Amino acid sequence: MAVKMRLTRMGDKKSPFYRIVVIDSRKARSGEYIDKIGYVDPLKNPAEVKIDVEKAKDWLSKGVQPTETVKSYLVNAGVIEKSAKLSAPKTNDKKKKKD
C-alpha cells in the first residue's frame, strides 16, 4: 500500500481550509484518511499552519512520502531538513531565432 502525506480540502466555496493528512495514494483527495497531522488556513495573513511534529516525524520514519506542498510546510516547521532540490529545476532553454 502506497501511503502519502498530502492536503485535503475542507471549507465552503471560496473559503478553503486544508488538512494535512496521511492517506492511501489511491484514495480520492477528500477520501477517508488514516491520520490527521495538522491544518493550513491560507485565508489568514500570514497563512496559519499547525503541524503535530511528533506525529509527522513518526509517519515519516515509517516511510510515508509527503507531496511537494506538504514537504515545504514540513521544512518551514522544522520537521525535516531542506534538501538541495525540492522540485524539478526550471530551465530557460528557448530556441533562438536564426537570422
Number of C-alpha atoms within 10 A of each C-alpha: 6 10 18 20 27 23 24 20 14 14 10 8 6 7 10 13 16 17 20 25 23 23 24 19 15 11 11 11 14 13 11 12 17 12 14 19 20 17 20 21 18 14 12 9 7 8 10 11 18 15 18 14 15 11 14 24 14 11 18 16 10 10 11 18 18 22 13 13 12 18 19 15 19 20 13 13 15 11 17 16 11 13 8 6 7 11 8 6 7 6 6 6 6 6 6 6 5 4 3
